[in-house]
Amino acid sequence: MTVTTMTADAPIRYPADLHQALEQMLAVLAQERQALSGLDIDAIMGCAVGKAALCSRLEAVPAEALDEECRGMVDAARRLNEANRRVRNLIAANVSARLDALTGAPAIYRARAGEVRAHHARTARAR
């Protein structure tokens, strides 16, 4: 009996490979959650690379290859990814609010964009 070790970029050919890849995805998503909570940018980027590599491997798997257990893992991964996305968005909103407070003029670029649109509208009518 030959035992093969699967590399990170190996194609998924067997149900066991699919289970392992989905387990790895769940682990990476859990690591990402920890990295987000600790604001560890290196770990966040590492998780992003890991997720992209796993997605590349998983995208070639036909939907009919998923058994009930795999469907459950896919659903769990989907929920974890959504939760992580919400945390990332909250962090980004918090950073924006802090930057706005620091400058004392919130969303300067948005106000300026309105002025630019108004100027373009006025000059278009004048032509």
FENMOHU-V546142 format. One record per pair of residues at least 24 apart in sequence whose C-alpha atoms are under 10 Angstrom apart, sorted by the first residue. I is the first residue (numbers start at 1). GAP is how many residues later the second one is. D is the distance in whole Angstrom. If there is no record, write none. Layout:
# FENMOHU-V546142
i=I gap=GAP d=D
i=I gap=GAP d=D
This chain:
# FENMOHU-V546142
i=8 gap=42 d=9
i=8 gap=45 d=7
i=8 gap=46 d=8
i=8 gap=49 d=8
i=9 gap=44 d=7
i=9 gap=45 d=8
i=9 gap=47 d=8
i=9 gap=48 d=7
i=10 gap=44 d=10
i=10 gap=47 d=7
i=11 gap=45 d=9
i=11 gap=46 d=6
i=11 gap=47 d=8
i=11 gap=49 d=8
i=11 gap=50 d=9
i=12 gap=45 d=7
i=12 gap=46 d=7
i=12 gap=47 d=10
i=12 gap=48 d=8
i=12 gap=49 d=7
i=13 gap=47 d=10
i=13 gap=48 d=9
i=14 gap=51 d=9
i=15 gap=50 d=8
i=15 gap=51 d=8
i=15 gap=52 d=9
i=15 gap=55 d=9
i=18 gap=39 d=9
i=18 gap=40 d=8
i=18 gap=43 d=8
i=18 gap=47 d=9
i=18 gap=48 d=8
i=18 gap=49 d=10
i=18 gap=52 d=8
i=19 gap=47 d=9
i=19 gap=48 d=10
i=19 gap=50 d=8
i=19 gap=51 d=6
i=19 gap=54 d=8
i=20 gap=50 d=10
i=21 gap=33 d=7
i=21 gap=34 d=9
i=21 gap=36 d=8
i=21 gap=37 d=8
i=21 gap=49 d=10
i=22 gap=32 d=8
i=22 gap=33 d=10
i=22 gap=36 d=8
i=22 gap=48 d=7
i=22 gap=49 d=10
i=22 gap=50 d=10
i=22 gap=51 d=6
i=22 gap=52 d=7
i=22 gap=54 d=10
i=22 gap=55 d=8
i=23 gap=47 d=9
i=23 gap=50 d=7
i=23 gap=51 d=9
i=23 gap=54 d=9
i=24 gap=26 d=9
i=24 gap=27 d=9
i=24 gap=30 d=8
i=25 gap=25 d=8
i=25 gap=26 d=7
i=25 gap=27 d=10
i=25 gap=28 d=10
i=25 gap=29 d=7
i=25 gap=30 d=8
i=25 gap=33 d=10
i=25 gap=48 d=9
i=25 gap=49 d=9
i=25 gap=51 d=10
i=25 gap=52 d=7
i=25 gap=55 d=10
i=25 gap=56 d=10
i=26 gap=25 d=10
i=26 gap=47 d=8
i=26 gap=48 d=9
i=26 gap=50 d=8
i=26 gap=51 d=6
i=26 gap=52 d=9
i=26 gap=54 d=8
i=26 gap=55 d=9
i=27 gap=24 d=10
i=27 gap=50 d=9
i=28 gap=26 d=9
i=28 gap=49 d=10
i=28 gap=53 d=10
i=29 gap=47 d=10
i=29 gap=48 d=7
i=29 gap=49 d=10
i=29 gap=50 d=10
i=29 gap=51 d=6
i=29 gap=52 d=6
i=29 gap=53 d=10
i=29 gap=54 d=10
i=29 gap=55 d=8
i=30 gap=47 d=9
i=30 gap=50 d=8
i=30 gap=51 d=9
i=30 gap=54 d=9
i=32 gap=48 d=10
i=32 gap=49 d=9
i=32 gap=52 d=7
i=33 gap=47 d=8
i=33 gap=48 d=9
i=33 gap=50 d=8
i=33 gap=51 d=6
i=33 gap=52 d=10
i=33 gap=54 d=8
i=33 gap=55 d=9
i=34 gap=50 d=10
i=36 gap=48 d=8
i=36 gap=49 d=10
i=36 gap=51 d=7
i=36 gap=52 d=7
i=36 gap=55 d=9
i=37 gap=47 d=10
i=37 gap=50 d=8
i=37 gap=51 d=10
i=37 gap=54 d=10
i=39 gap=49 d=10
i=39 gap=52 d=9
i=51 gap=30 d=10
